[in-house]
Amino acid sequence: MKTNKNKAFRSRKKIAIQFFKFGLLIFLLGYNRPILAQQKISLKQAIQMAIENNPGIKAKQSQIKQAQAKNKQVKSSFLPQVNVLSKYFYANNLPNFYPLLGKPIPIMGQNGPTGEQVILHPMAPYPDLSRDVLTMDLNTIYPVYTGHKRENALKLTEQLQKAYAKNMDDSKASLSYKVKQAYYNYLMLNAVIKVYEDVLKQLNDHLKLAKEAYKEGVRSEFDIVNFESKIEEFKAKIIDFKGKKAVVSTALSRLIGLPDGQKAEFEGDINQFFQVENTQHLAINKLYNGNHKLAFLSSMQKVLDYKKEMQKAAKLPVVFAFGNYHIYHGKDFPPFDKTWRNGYAVGVGLKMTIFDGNKSKYQVDEIRAKQEELENYKDGLKLKLDIYYQKTKETINSLLAQKKAHQTHLKVAEKAYEIAQTAYKNGVITNIELNGAHLQVSKIKVQILNIEKQILTQKAFLKYLAGQIF
């Protein structure tokens, strides 16, 4: 009985040891798992990361690669084209094609048979035997003159690369504008949270004063309850704004392509950004000169110029040189021998379209119409740029005036709060008046932060229109 108990004990002990080893292994694996540290990212880094990771930008890069490949295809047309055509086949040259082979055939004269006969013999040694035939031709063609089609095609593909590059730059500028919008919003929320945290700290200081005054019999319990209520109110506001900040941070992280689980802290102070951007001004001509959409349309017009020249050359003659070298073994026609033969041929050819039903003319007309369409788009875009510029400048000037007014209000509010603190300590005013003066300061600070964010966003929009990425 005792032996059985010992065996059971040893069995349970072995199982426990195995579980302990397994648990230790799991712990070590979890411990050694790499932990993604929180990354600090500047605005410039955020824009660069967004550009590198954005699928739309990668698609635009693929367009450029396509144009580069087309350019190489055109360059290959300046080289001679060489091809080989070879055939091998097994043939049986019509067995029994000569049914009278070896038999006497009467010789016919003008008046009928002459009475003489001949024996029919084959024209070659192997008339009825099976045999193999091999043919091989090496051909070379080189266009000497194509009416400048190749030259214009080469310029077209080069200009197409520039057009696609401008299109990609416009996408980069647009993406940069979106990143800046989210980034400035993040910084503003961060600054608002700091303002509310300062308010919370001061409310706690007021609560201490109220409790001391209550002990001395100077203040009532209502003051304490009122301050505690305000403290809870601002705690709730801070939680709310931290939630908004987390949402913006997540959206910004997705926009710049951060991997899942990677946390980031976006650096900067909104007021410092405002001080820098407020010294920079853009003129309307910079929008015209730098706008990537305008540049893209202009490049596409040049692409059509080269395409038009190619269509005009459709009726011009094409002169080409050619050469041929051939090797034959066996022949598929009499004398059906098995001899190896070789030879060459060289020459010059001419190809020219005499009449195509005016198709090339209508194609040129179509290209001209497309160029006119692009020109109209450019005129419309310039008009939009002018409207956007004027509207944005007016908005910025209005916001700057509002900021200046709020800064004056802030000075007054801070002075009023300073007086209110002294008056409350001396028992002249109630806590409600003190809180009112205090909240007015924080309210104006938040309004100024919001105005600065709006100005930065408007300036970022102007930079996008001017084709600036950073």
Buried (B, 14 or more C-beta within 10 A) or exposed (E): EEEEEEEEEEEEEEEEEEEEEEEEEEEEEEEEEEEEEEBEBEBEBBBBBBBEBBEEBEEBBEBBEBBBEBBEEBEEEEEEEEEEEEEEEEEEBEEEEBEEEEEEEEEEEEEEEEEEEEEEEBEEEBBBEEBEBEBBBBBBBBBEEBBBBBBBBBBBBBBBBBBBBBBBBBBBBBBBBBBBBBBBBBBBBBBBBBBBBEBBEBBEEBBEBBBEBBEEEBBBEEBBEBBBEBBEEBBEBBEEBBEBBEEBBEBBBEBBBBEEEEEBEBEBEBEEBBEEBBEEEBEBEBBBEBBBBBBBBBBBBBBBBBBBBBBBBBBBEBBBBBBBBBBBBBBEEEEBEEEEEEEEEEEEEEEEEEEEEEEBBEBBEBBEEBBEEBEEBBEEBBEEBEEBBEEBBEBBEBBEEBBEEBEEBBEEBBEBBEEBBEBBEEEEBBBEBBBBBBBBBBBBBBBBBBBBBBBBBBBBBBBBBBBBBE
